[in-house]
Amino acid sequence: MDVSEPPWPTPAECYLAPLAPVTHISISDSAREASAGPEDTARIVATVADSLMAAGALPISSTLLRDFPASGPG
């Protein structure tokens, strides 16, 4: 029996994948607006990934943990 990793992404990887390349986000309501640039979004993605790994939902062998060319500060 083969006990290697499955050939498909985990649910945590599916959740993290669309967040990883984000470099800017703005959230607003009728009174205020908040925005995050590349450094902030990179920190947010790293925190989410750390949390998913700590919970055992994201394998440390995930390809999402490698550098994304458009993510993070310079």
C-alpha positions in Angstrom: 0.0 0.0 0.0 1.3 3.5 -1.0 1.2 5.9 1.9 2.7 8.9 0.1 1.0 12.3 -0.2 -2.1 12.3 -2.4 -1.7 13.8 -5.9 -4.3 16.5 -5.2 -4.1 19.6 -3.0 -5.4 19.6 0.5 -8.4 21.8 1.5 -5.9 24.1 3.3 -3.8 24.4 0.1 -7.0 25.2 -1.9 -7.8 27.9 0.7 -4.3 29.4 0.7 -3.6 29.3 -3.1 -5.8 32.3 -4.0 -4.4 34.3 -1.1 -0.7 33.8 -1.9 -0.3 36.0 -5.0 -2.3 38.9 -3.5 -0.2 42.1 -3.3 -2.8 44.7 -2.4 -6.3 44.7 -0.9 -8.8 47.4 0.1 -11.8 47.0 2.3 -14.3 49.8 2.8 -17.7 50.7 4.1 -19.7 53.8 3.8 -17.5 55.7 6.3 -14.0 54.2 6.1 -11.5 52.5 3.9 -8.6 50.3 5.0 -5.9 49.0 2.6 -2.9 46.7 2.8 0.1 46.8 0.4 2.7 44.2 -0.5 4.4 43.9 2.8 1.1 43.7 4.8 -0.4 41.1 2.5 2.8 39.0 2.6 2.6 39.1 6.4 -1.1 38.1 6.3 -0.5 35.2 4.0 2.5 34.0 6.1 0.3 34.2 9.2 -2.5 32.2 7.6 0.1 29.6 6.4 1.7 29.3 9.8 -1.7 28.9 11.4 -2.8 26.2 9.0 0.5 24.3 9.5 0.2 24.6 13.3 -3.3 23.1 13.1 -1.9 20.2 11.0 -4.1 21.3 8.0 -1.2 22.4 5.7 1.6 19.9 5.1 5.1 21.3 5.5 5.9 19.7 2.1 3.3 21.9 0.4 4.4 23.6 -2.8 2.6 26.7 -1.7 5.3 27.3 0.9 7.8 28.0 -1.8 8.4 31.5 -3.0 5.8 33.1 -5.2 7.4 35.4 -7.7 4.8 38.2 -7.2 4.5 37.9 -3.4 6.1 39.6 -0.6 8.3 42.7 -0.5 11.0 42.9 -3.2 
